[in-house]
Amino acid sequence: MMKWEDVCQAFPEQWVLIETVRAHTNEKSERILDDIAPLKKFSNSPD
């Protein structure tokens, strides 16, 4: 499992498909992703 910051560091400037492992809803009804898992990196990420 990773945090969003970890994914950004591991895959800078790339498109990554992620799966939410754990999430919650805050008081503004926004979904907050607590833990995510990267599933696939796309080689055709835009520059």
Order of alpha helices (4+ residues) and beta strands (2+ residues): alpha-beta-beta
